[in-house]
Amino acid sequence: MTSATPHGCNGLAEVPALDQLLNDVGCESSDFEGERQMLRETLRDALECWTGVNGRDRRKRGLLYRKADFWIFGKYSNPPYFSFTQTCNYLGIDPDFIRRLLRDWRGKSARRATDTLPDGTSRGTT
């Protein structure tokens, strides 16, 4: 997975709770500052790929979404060394909380899409 979000760009603005959570994960000065920052950016990239805010073309977005979806929600018989759960735990974030936020966001996003007519207007407007 690779992020197309320019450095400093807030790619998760559509999911404010996730964005705030990641911004709150400090990379305070310690012996492991670089590793924490790498894991936080890996997590941010996966979340951007899953939410589709990474700015890639449609085909590439689909591939990145599927990879991120498996990393976040997949069931592993032999988990990778940097699994989603391990990454979250290392950063002090509850992985199930993030999964719930993503599912809630997806549900709200789907409801908004069904309320929009093909001409871009919302149902119930005149």
PEPE-V391950 format. One line per field, one symbol per residue. ss: DSSP state (H for helix, E for strand, - for the rest). burial: # if it has 24 or more other ideal C-beta (glycine too) atoms within 12 Angstrom, else .. A space follows every 50 residues. Layout:
# PEPE-V391950
ss->???
burial->???
This chain:
# PEPE-V391950
ss->---------------HHHHHHHHH--------HHHHHHHHHHHHHHHHHH H------HHHHHHHHHHHHHHHH----------HHHHHHHH---HHHHHH HHHHHHHHHHHHHH-E-----E----
burial->#.#.#.....##..#..##.##..#..........#..############ ####......#..##..##.###.........###.##.##.#.#..##. ##..#.....................
